[in-house]
Amino acid sequence: MEISQKIKSVQSTEFRNLWSNKSLNQTAMNSTQMMNIIMNGDWRNAETNDVCCFFWSDSDHSITIKYKSGDKTGLQNPHQFVKLYHDAEYLKNCNRLRYQSNLFTTEFTLDSENGPLLVVSNVFGKMKLIRQ
């Protein structure tokens, strides 16, 4: 493994570890409540200040990000044909949801209704989002 690949691997692991531990303030929620929180309202990227929102489409089982302001204004990017990657018991009380399609994974981590929201996705990228 090249040095640059090792650095990316370590950075990715550190980024995930930062968010993998449940905070003491975590709000108990089920998967439906969590998705309603994510899908309702706008989110601001802490690094770029781009403002975005997410929405769900039943027709193709997709999660789409839509940029409302910033450098990517007007851009919409869907993650299509996704399924939840958790068992029913986990979905009763969770703070992380992983959606998978044949090729890609999108993971949302949310400790409370007011965020922050961590997104780690092959489609959307890695983002720390703050409720607008």
PAROKOL-581849 format. One record per residue: residue in three letters; x, y, z of N, C-alpha, C, CB in turn; residue number from 1. Coordinates in Angstrom, 1 decimal, always signed. Glycine has a CB too. Layout:
<ALA, <X, Y, Z>, <X, Y, Z>, <X, Y, Z>, <X, Y, Z>, NUM>,
...
***
This chain:
<MET, <+0.9, -1.2, +0.0>, <+0.0, +0.0, +0.0>, <+0.9, +1.2, +0.0>, <-1.0, +0.0, +1.2>, 1>,
<GLU, <+0.6, +2.2, -0.9>, <+1.4, +3.4, -1.0>, <+1.1, +4.3, +0.2>, <+1.0, +4.2, -2.3>, 2>,
<ILE, <+2.0, +5.2, +0.5>, <+1.9, +6.0, +1.7>, <+0.7, +6.9, +1.6>, <+3.2, +6.9, +1.8>, 3>,
<SER, <+0.4, +7.4, +0.4>, <-0.8, +8.3, +0.3>, <-2.1, +7.5, +0.6>, <-0.9, +8.9, -1.1>, 4>,
<GLN, <-2.1, +6.2, +0.2>, <-3.3, +5.4, +0.5>, <-3.4, +5.1, +1.9>, <-3.2, +4.0, -0.3>, 5>,
<LYS, <-2.2, +4.9, +2.6>, <-2.2, +4.6, +4.1>, <-2.8, +5.9, +4.8>, <-0.8, +4.3, +4.5>, 6>,
<ILE, <-2.3, +7.0, +4.4>, <-2.8, +8.3, +5.0>, <-4.3, +8.4, +4.9>, <-2.0, +9.5, +4.4>, 7>,
<LYS, <-4.8, +8.2, +3.6>, <-6.2, +8.3, +3.4>, <-7.0, +7.3, +4.3>, <-6.6, +8.1, +1.9>, 8>,
<SER, <-6.4, +6.1, +4.4>, <-7.1, +5.1, +5.2>, <-7.1, +5.5, +6.7>, <-6.3, +3.8, +5.0>, 9>,
<VAL, <-6.0, +6.0, +7.2>, <-6.0, +6.5, +8.6>, <-6.9, +7.6, +8.8>, <-4.5, +6.8, +9.0>, 10>,
<GLN, <-6.9, +8.6, +7.9>, <-7.8, +9.8, +8.0>, <-9.2, +9.3, +8.0>, <-7.5, +10.8, +6.9>, 11>,
<SER, <-9.6, +8.4, +7.1>, <-11.0, +7.9, +7.0>, <-11.3, +7.2, +8.3>, <-11.1, +7.0, +5.9>, 12>,
<THR, <-10.4, +6.4, +8.9>, <-10.7, +5.7, +10.1>, <-10.9, +6.7, +11.3>, <-9.6, +4.7, +10.4>, 13>,
<GLU, <-10.0, +7.7, +11.3>, <-10.1, +8.7, +12.4>, <-11.4, +9.5, +12.3>, <-8.9, +9.7, +12.4>, 14>,
<PHE, <-11.8, +9.8, +11.1>, <-13.1, +10.5, +10.8>, <-14.3, +9.7, +11.3>, <-13.2, +10.9, +9.3>, 15>,
<ARG, <-14.3, +8.4, +11.0>, <-15.4, +7.5, +11.4>, <-15.3, +7.3, +12.9>, <-15.2, +6.2, +10.7>, 16>,
<ASN, <-14.2, +7.1, +13.5>, <-14.0, +6.9, +14.9>, <-14.5, +8.2, +15.7>, <-12.6, +6.6, +15.3>, 17>,
<LEU, <-14.3, +9.3, +15.2>, <-14.8, +10.5, +15.8>, <-16.3, +10.5, +16.0>, <-14.4, +11.8, +15.0>, 18>,
<TRP, <-17.0, +9.9, +15.1>, <-18.4, +9.8, +15.2>, <-19.0, +8.5, +15.6>, <-19.0, +10.2, +13.8>, 19>,
<SER, <-18.2, +7.5, +15.8>, <-18.7, +6.2, +16.1>, <-19.2, +6.0, +17.5>, <-17.6, +5.1, +15.8>, 20>,
<ASN, <-18.7, +6.8, +18.4>, <-19.1, +6.6, +19.8>, <-20.4, +7.5, +20.0>, <-18.0, +7.1, +20.8>, 21>,
<LYS, <-21.4, +6.9, +20.6>, <-22.6, +7.6, +20.9>, <-22.3, +8.7, +22.0>, <-23.7, +6.7, +21.4>, 22>,
<SER, <-22.8, +9.9, +21.7>, <-22.6, +11.0, +22.7>, <-23.5, +10.8, +23.9>, <-22.8, +12.3, +22.1>, 23>,
<LEU, <-23.2, +11.4, +25.0>, <-24.0, +11.4, +26.2>, <-25.4, +12.0, +25.9>, <-23.3, +12.0, +27.3>, 24>,
<ASN, <-25.5, +12.9, +25.0>, <-26.7, +13.7, +24.7>, <-27.6, +13.0, +23.6>, <-26.4, +15.0, +24.2>, 25>,
<GLN, <-27.3, +11.8, +23.2>, <-28.0, +11.1, +22.1>, <-29.5, +11.0, +22.4>, <-27.4, +9.8, +21.8>, 26>,
<THR, <-30.3, +11.4, +21.5>, <-31.7, +11.3, +21.6>, <-32.1, +10.0, +21.1>, <-32.4, +12.5, +20.8>, 27>,
<ALA, <-33.0, +9.3, +21.9>, <-33.5, +8.0, +21.4>, <-34.4, +8.2, +20.3>, <-34.2, +7.2, +22.6>, 28>,
<MET, <-34.2, +7.5, +19.2>, <-35.1, +7.6, +18.0>, <-35.1, +6.3, +17.2>, <-34.7, +8.8, +17.1>, 29>,
<ASN, <-36.1, +6.1, +16.5>, <-36.1, +4.9, +15.6>, <-35.8, +5.4, +14.2>, <-37.5, +4.2, +15.6>, 30>,
<SER, <-35.6, +4.5, +13.3>, <-35.2, +4.8, +12.0>, <-36.1, +5.8, +11.2>, <-35.0, +3.5, +11.1>, 31>,
<THR, <-37.4, +5.6, +11.4>, <-38.4, +6.5, +10.8>, <-38.2, +7.9, +11.3>, <-39.8, +6.0, +11.0>, 32>,
<GLN, <-38.1, +8.1, +12.6>, <-37.9, +9.4, +13.2>, <-36.6, +10.0, +12.7>, <-37.9, +9.3, +14.7>, 33>,
<MET, <-35.6, +9.2, +12.6>, <-34.3, +9.7, +12.2>, <-34.4, +10.2, +10.8>, <-33.2, +8.6, +12.3>, 34>,
<MET, <-35.0, +9.4, +9.9>, <-35.1, +9.8, +8.5>, <-36.0, +11.1, +8.3>, <-35.6, +8.7, +7.6>, 35>,
<ASN, <-37.0, +11.2, +9.1>, <-37.8, +12.4, +9.1>, <-37.0, +13.6, +9.5>, <-39.0, +12.2, +10.0>, 36>,
<ILE, <-36.2, +13.5, +10.5>, <-35.3, +14.6, +10.9>, <-34.4, +15.0, +9.7>, <-34.5, +14.3, +12.1>, 37>,
<ILE, <-33.8, +14.0, +9.1>, <-32.8, +14.3, +8.0>, <-33.5, +14.9, +6.8>, <-32.1, +12.9, +7.6>, 38>,
<MET, <-34.7, +14.4, +6.5>, <-35.3, +14.8, +5.3>, <-36.1, +16.1, +5.4>, <-36.3, +13.8, +4.9>, 39>,
<ASN, <-36.3, +16.6, +6.6>, <-37.0, +17.9, +6.9>, <-36.1, +19.0, +7.2>, <-38.1, +17.7, +8.0>, 40>,
<GLY, <-36.0, +20.0, +6.4>, <-35.1, +21.1, +6.7>, <-33.9, +21.1, +5.9>, <-34.8, +21.1, +8.2>, 41>,
<ASP, <-33.1, +22.2, +6.1>, <-31.9, +22.4, +5.4>, <-30.7, +22.1, +6.3>, <-31.8, +23.8, +4.9>, 42>,
<TRP, <-29.6, +21.8, +5.7>, <-28.3, +21.5, +6.4>, <-27.2, +22.3, +5.7>, <-28.0, +19.9, +6.3>, 43>,
<ARG, <-26.3, +22.8, +6.6>, <-25.2, +23.5, +6.1>, <-23.9, +22.7, +6.3>, <-25.1, +24.9, +6.8>, 44>,
<ASN, <-23.1, +22.6, +5.2>, <-21.8, +21.9, +5.3>, <-20.9, +22.8, +6.1>, <-21.2, +21.7, +3.9>, 45>,
<ALA, <-20.3, +22.2, +7.2>, <-19.5, +23.0, +8.1>, <-18.2, +23.5, +7.5>, <-19.1, +22.1, +9.3>, 46>,
<GLU, <-17.7, +22.8, +6.4>, <-16.5, +23.2, +5.8>, <-16.7, +24.1, +4.6>, <-15.8, +21.9, +5.2>, 47>,
<THR, <-17.7, +23.9, +3.8>, <-17.9, +24.7, +2.6>, <-19.0, +25.7, +2.7>, <-18.2, +23.8, +1.4>, 48>,
<ASN, <-19.8, +25.7, +3.7>, <-21.0, +26.5, +3.9>, <-22.1, +26.3, +2.8>, <-20.5, +28.0, +3.8>, 49>,
<ASP, <-21.9, +25.3, +2.0>, <-23.0, +25.0, +1.0>, <-24.2, +24.5, +1.9>, <-22.6, +23.8, +0.1>, 50>,
<VAL, <-25.4, +24.9, +1.4>, <-26.7, +24.5, +2.1>, <-27.3, +23.5, +1.2>, <-27.6, +25.8, +2.4>, 51>,
<CYS, <-27.8, +22.4, +1.8>, <-28.4, +21.3, +1.1>, <-29.6, +20.8, +1.9>, <-27.4, +20.2, +0.8>, 52>,
<CYS, <-30.4, +19.9, +1.2>, <-31.4, +19.2, +1.8>, <-31.5, +17.8, +1.2>, <-32.8, +19.9, +1.6>, 53>,
<PHE, <-32.1, +16.9, +1.8>, <-32.2, +15.5, +1.4>, <-33.7, +15.2, +1.1>, <-31.6, +14.5, +2.3>, 54>,
<PHE, <-34.0, +14.4, +0.2>, <-35.4, +13.9, +0.0>, <-35.4, +12.5, -0.5>, <-36.2, +14.8, -0.9>, 55>,
<TRP, <-36.5, +11.7, -0.2>, <-36.6, +10.3, -0.5>, <-37.6, +10.2, -1.7>, <-37.1, +9.5, +0.7>, 56>,
<SER, <-37.4, +9.2, -2.5>, <-38.3, +8.9, -3.6>, <-38.7, +7.5, -3.5>, <-37.7, +9.3, -5.0>, 57>,
<ASP, <-40.0, +7.2, -3.4>, <-40.4, +5.8, -3.4>, <-40.3, +5.1, -4.7>, <-41.9, +5.7, -2.9>, 58>,
<SER, <-40.4, +5.9, -5.8>, <-40.5, +5.2, -7.1>, <-39.2, +4.5, -7.5>, <-40.7, +6.3, -8.2>, 59>,
<ASP, <-38.1, +5.0, -7.1>, <-36.8, +4.3, -7.4>, <-36.0, +4.0, -6.1>, <-36.0, +5.1, -8.4>, 60>,
<HIS, <-36.6, +4.2, -4.9>, <-36.0, +3.9, -3.6>, <-34.6, +4.7, -3.6>, <-35.7, +2.4, -3.4>, 61>,
<SER, <-34.7, +6.0, -3.8>, <-33.5, +6.8, -3.8>, <-33.5, +7.9, -2.7>, <-33.3, +7.4, -5.1>, 62>,
<ILE, <-32.3, +8.2, -2.3>, <-32.1, +9.4, -1.4>, <-31.4, +10.4, -2.3>, <-31.3, +9.0, -0.1>, 63>,
<THR, <-31.9, +11.6, -2.4>, <-31.3, +12.6, -3.2>, <-30.8, +13.8, -2.4>, <-32.2, +13.1, -4.3>, 64>,
<ILE, <-29.7, +14.3, -2.7>, <-29.2, +15.5, -2.0>, <-29.4, +16.7, -3.1>, <-27.7, +15.5, -1.6>, 65>,
<LYS, <-30.0, +17.8, -2.6>, <-30.2, +18.9, -3.4>, <-29.5, +20.1, -2.8>, <-31.7, +19.2, -3.7>, 66>,
<TYR, <-28.6, +20.8, -3.5>, <-27.9, +21.9, -3.0>, <-28.7, +23.2, -3.3>, <-26.5, +22.1, -3.7>, 67>,
<LYS, <-28.9, +24.0, -2.2>, <-29.7, +25.2, -2.3>, <-28.9, +26.5, -2.4>, <-30.6, +25.3, -1.1>, 68>,
<SER, <-27.7, +26.4, -1.9>, <-26.8, +27.6, -2.0>, <-25.3, +27.1, -1.9>, <-27.1, +28.7, -0.9>, 69>,
<GLY, <-24.4, +28.0, -2.3>, <-23.0, +27.7, -2.4>, <-22.6, +27.3, -3.8>, <-22.7, +26.5, -1.4>, 70>,
<ASP, <-21.4, +26.8, -3.9>, <-20.8, +26.5, -5.2>, <-21.6, +25.5, -6.0>, <-19.4, +26.0, -5.0>, 71>,
<LYS, <-22.3, +24.6, -5.3>, <-23.1, +23.5, -6.0>, <-24.6, +23.8, -6.2>, <-22.9, +22.2, -5.3>, 72>,
<THR, <-25.0, +25.1, -6.0>, <-26.4, +25.5, -6.1>, <-27.1, +24.9, -7.3>, <-26.5, +27.0, -6.1>, 73>,
<GLY, <-28.2, +24.2, -7.0>, <-29.0, +23.6, -8.1>, <-28.7, +22.2, -8.4>, <-28.9, +24.5, -9.3>, 74>,
<LEU, <-27.5, +21.7, -8.0>, <-27.1, +20.4, -8.3>, <-27.9, +19.4, -7.4>, <-25.6, +20.2, -8.0>, 75>,
<GLN, <-28.4, +18.3, -8.1>, <-29.1, +17.2, -7.4>, <-28.3, +16.0, -7.7>, <-30.6, +17.2, -7.8>, 76>,
<ASN, <-28.1, +15.1, -6.7>, <-27.4, +13.9, -6.8>, <-28.1, +12.8, -6.1>, <-25.9, +14.0, -6.3>, 77>,
<PRO, <-28.7, +11.8, -6.8>, <-29.4, +10.7, -6.2>, <-28.5, +9.5, -5.9>, <-30.6, +10.3, -7.0>, 78>,
<HIS, <-28.8, +8.8, -4.8>, <-28.3, +7.5, -4.6>, <-29.5, +6.5, -4.7>, <-27.6, +7.3, -3.1>, 79>,
<GLN, <-29.5, +5.8, -5.8>, <-30.7, +5.1, -6.2>, <-30.7, +3.6, -5.8>, <-30.9, +5.2, -7.7>, 80>,
<PHE, <-31.9, +3.1, -5.7>, <-32.2, +1.6, -5.5>, <-31.5, +1.2, -4.2>, <-31.7, +0.8, -6.6>, 81>,
<VAL, <-31.7, +2.0, -3.1>, <-31.1, +1.7, -1.8>, <-32.0, +0.8, -0.9>, <-30.7, +3.0, -1.1>, 82>,
<LYS, <-31.3, +0.1, -0.1>, <-32.0, -0.7, +1.0>, <-31.3, -0.5, +2.3>, <-32.1, -2.2, +0.6>, 83>,
<LEU, <-32.0, -0.5, +3.4>, <-31.4, -0.4, +4.7>, <-30.5, -1.6, +5.0>, <-32.4, -0.1, +5.8>, 84>,
<TYR, <-29.4, -1.4, +5.6>, <-28.5, -2.5, +5.9>, <-28.5, -2.8, +7.4>, <-27.1, -2.1, +5.5>, 85>,
<HIS, <-29.7, -2.8, +8.0>, <-29.8, -3.1, +9.5>, <-31.0, -4.1, +9.7>, <-30.0, -1.8, +10.3>, 86>,
<ASP, <-30.9, -4.8, +10.8>, <-32.1, -5.6, +11.2>, <-33.1, -4.8, +11.9>, <-31.6, -6.8, +12.1>, 87>,
<ALA, <-34.3, -5.4, +12.0>, <-35.5, -4.7, +12.6>, <-35.2, -4.2, +14.0>, <-36.7, -5.6, +12.5>, 88>,
<GLU, <-34.5, -5.0, +14.8>, <-34.3, -4.7, +16.2>, <-33.4, -3.4, +16.3>, <-33.6, -5.9, +16.9>, 89>,
<TYR, <-32.4, -3.3, +15.5>, <-31.5, -2.2, +15.5>, <-32.3, -0.9, +15.2>, <-30.3, -2.3, +14.5>, 90>,
<LEU, <-33.2, -1.0, +14.2>, <-34.0, +0.2, +13.7>, <-34.9, +0.8, +14.7>, <-34.7, -0.2, +12.5>, 91>,
<LYS, <-35.2, +0.0, +15.8>, <-36.0, +0.6, +16.9>, <-35.4, +1.7, +17.7>, <-36.5, -0.6, +17.8>, 92>,
<ASN, <-34.1, +1.7, +17.8>, <-33.4, +2.7, +18.6>, <-32.0, +2.9, +18.0>, <-33.3, +2.3, +20.1>, 93>,
<CYS, <-31.8, +3.9, +17.2>, <-30.6, +4.0, +16.4>, <-30.1, +5.5, +16.2>, <-30.7, +3.3, +15.1>, 94>,
<ASN, <-28.9, +5.7, +15.9>, <-28.4, +7.0, +15.6>, <-27.6, +6.9, +14.3>, <-27.5, +7.6, +16.7>, 95>,
<ARG, <-27.5, +5.8, +13.7>, <-26.8, +5.6, +12.4>, <-27.6, +4.7, +11.5>, <-25.4, +5.0, +12.7>, 96>,
<LEU, <-27.7, +5.2, +10.2>, <-28.4, +4.4, +9.2>, <-27.5, +4.2, +8.0>, <-29.8, +5.1, +8.8>, 97>,
<ARG, <-27.5, +3.0, +7.6>, <-26.6, +2.7, +6.4>, <-27.5, +2.2, +5.3>, <-25.5, +1.6, +6.7>, 98>,
<TYR, <-27.5, +2.9, +4.2>, <-28.2, +2.5, +3.0>, <-27.2, +2.0, +1.9>, <-29.1, +3.7, +2.4>, 99>,
<GLN, <-27.6, +0.9, +1.3>, <-26.7, +0.3, +0.3>, <-27.5, +0.0, -1.0>, <-26.1, -1.0, +0.8>, 100>,
<SER, <-26.8, +0.2, -2.1>, <-27.3, -0.2, -3.4>, <-26.3, -1.3, -3.8>, <-27.4, +1.0, -4.5>, 101>,
<ASN, <-26.3, -1.7, -5.1>, <-25.4, -2.8, -5.5>, <-24.0, -2.3, -5.5>, <-25.8, -3.2, -7.0>, 102>,
<LEU, <-23.7, -1.0, -5.7>, <-22.4, -0.5, -5.8>, <-21.9, +0.4, -4.7>, <-22.2, +0.2, -7.1>, 103>,
<PHE, <-22.8, +1.1, -4.1>, <-22.5, +2.2, -3.2>, <-23.1, +2.1, -1.8>, <-22.8, +3.5, -3.8>, 104>,
<THR, <-22.5, +2.8, -0.9>, <-23.1, +2.9, +0.5>, <-23.2, +4.4, +0.9>, <-22.2, +2.1, +1.5>, 105>,
<THR, <-24.3, +4.7, +1.6>, <-24.5, +6.0, +2.2>, <-24.8, +5.8, +3.6>, <-25.6, +6.8, +1.4>, 106>,
<GLU, <-24.1, +6.4, +4.5>, <-24.3, +6.3, +6.0>, <-24.6, +7.6, +6.6>, <-23.1, +5.6, +6.6>, 107>,
<PHE, <-25.7, +7.7, +7.4>, <-26.0, +8.9, +8.1>, <-25.8, +8.6, +9.6>, <-27.5, +9.4, +7.8>, 108>,
<THR, <-25.2, +9.6, +10.3>, <-25.1, +9.5, +11.7>, <-25.6, +10.8, +12.3>, <-23.6, +9.2, +12.2>, 109>,
<LEU, <-26.6, +10.6, +13.3>, <-27.2, +11.8, +13.9>, <-27.5, +11.4, +15.3>, <-28.6, +12.1, +13.1>, 110>,
<ASP, <-26.9, +12.2, +16.2>, <-27.1, +12.0, +17.7>, <-28.2, +12.7, +18.3>, <-25.8, +12.4, +18.4>, 111>,
<SER, <-28.8, +13.7, +17.7>, <-29.9, +14.4, +18.2>, <-30.7, +15.1, +17.1>, <-29.5, +15.4, +19.3>, 112>,
<GLU, <-31.8, +15.6, +17.4>, <-32.7, +16.2, +16.4>, <-32.0, +17.5, +15.8>, <-34.0, +16.6, +17.0>, 113>,
<ASN, <-31.2, +18.1, +16.5>, <-30.5, +19.4, +16.0>, <-29.1, +19.1, +15.5>, <-30.4, +20.3, +17.2>, 114>,
<GLY, <-28.8, +17.8, +15.3>, <-27.5, +17.5, +14.6>, <-26.3, +17.6, +15.6>, <-27.3, +18.4, +13.5>, 115>,
<PRO, <-25.1, +17.7, +15.0>, <-24.8, +17.7, +13.6>, <-25.1, +16.3, +13.0>, <-23.3, +18.0, +13.5>, 116>,
<LEU, <-25.1, +16.3, +11.6>, <-25.4, +15.2, +10.8>, <-24.1, +14.8, +10.1>, <-26.5, +15.4, +9.8>, 117>,
<LEU, <-23.6, +13.6, +10.3>, <-22.4, +13.2, +9.6>, <-22.9, +12.3, +8.4>, <-21.4, +12.4, +10.5>, 118>,
<VAL, <-22.4, +12.6, +7.2>, <-22.7, +11.8, +6.0>, <-21.4, +11.2, +5.5>, <-23.5, +12.7, +4.9>, 119>,
<VAL, <-21.4, +9.9, +5.3>, <-20.2, +9.3, +4.7>, <-20.8, +8.4, +3.6>, <-19.4, +8.4, +5.7>, 120>,
<SER, <-20.5, +8.8, +2.3>, <-21.2, +8.2, +1.2>, <-20.3, +8.2, +0.0>, <-22.4, +9.0, +0.9>, 121>,
<ASN, <-20.4, +7.1, -0.8>, <-19.7, +7.0, -2.1>, <-20.3, +7.9, -3.1>, <-19.7, +5.5, -2.6>, 122>,
<VAL, <-21.6, +8.3, -2.9>, <-22.3, +9.2, -3.8>, <-22.2, +10.6, -3.4>, <-23.8, +8.7, -3.9>, 123>,
<PHE, <-22.4, +10.9, -2.1>, <-22.5, +12.3, -1.6>, <-21.2, +12.8, -1.1>, <-23.5, +12.4, -0.6>, 124>,
<GLY, <-20.2, +11.9, -0.8>, <-19.0, +12.3, -0.2>, <-19.1, +12.3, +1.3>, <-18.6, +13.7, -0.7>, 125>,
<LYS, <-18.0, +12.9, +2.0>, <-18.0, +12.9, +3.4>, <-18.3, +14.4, +3.8>, <-16.6, +12.5, +4.0>, 126>,
<MET, <-19.3, +14.5, +4.7>, <-19.7, +15.9, +5.1>, <-20.1, +15.9, +6.6>, <-20.8, +16.4, +4.2>, 127>,
<LYS, <-19.8, +16.9, +7.2>, <-20.4, +17.2, +8.6>, <-21.3, +18.4, +8.3>, <-19.2, +17.6, +9.6>, 128>,
<LEU, <-22.6, +18.1, +8.6>, <-23.7, +19.1, +8.3>, <-24.3, +19.6, +9.6>, <-24.7, +18.5, +7.4>, 129>,
<ILE, <-24.6, +20.8, +9.6>, <-25.2, +21.5, +10.7>, <-26.6, +22.0, +10.3>, <-24.4, +22.7, +11.3>, 130>,
<ARG, <-27.6, +21.7, +11.2>, <-29.0, +22.1, +10.9>, <-29.0, +23.6, +10.7>, <-29.9, +21.8, +12.1>, 131>,
<GLN, <-29.7, +24.1, +9.6>, <-29.9, +25.5, +9.3>, <-31.1, +26.0, +10.1>, <-30.2, +25.7, +7.8>, 132>,
***
